[in-house]
Amino acid sequence: MHARWQSTALSGDGAAMYPGRWNKPGSRMVYVADSLALAVLETLVHLEAEATEEPYVGIELSIPDGHITRLTDLPAGWKQSITATRDLGDRWLTTRRTLAAQVPSALVPDGTNLLLNPAHPSFGEVRELRRVEFHWDARLF
């Protein structure tokens, strides 16, 4: 994430203002990749080249055991239908059944992302382990 947003990284406000694949506008959600490499790729597809000159930061988190569910009922063609994935993500959010949902990356076949629900009662158990400053390599552009 852009370094200037790191103080609100776990609020879900960014996704509410700029919805992603798994949430509708106004729905607070925190997107987490299973590795820094996947987080970089998931960010890269949304960047303008000039934004890469500023610092970014990766935040490693610890999610408590037993609080993650896998969203397996993906509709056919889910990669092409942002409406379907947003509906699924918002349904999961509103149930508050689990703190986190594991979903496949649309970019990397074996990559997975986690969706965190900041409104879940156990959200306070999410722990930050470390922050890693990241600078974009110009060869990516």
Secondary structure, 3 states (H helix, E strand, C coil): CEHHHHHHCCCCHHHHHCCCCCCCCCCCCEEEECCHHHHHHHHHCCCCHHHHHCCEEEEEEECCCCCEEECCCCCCCCCCCHHHHHHHHHHHHHHCCCCEEEEECCCCCCCEEEEECCCCCCHHHCEEEEEEEECCCHHHC
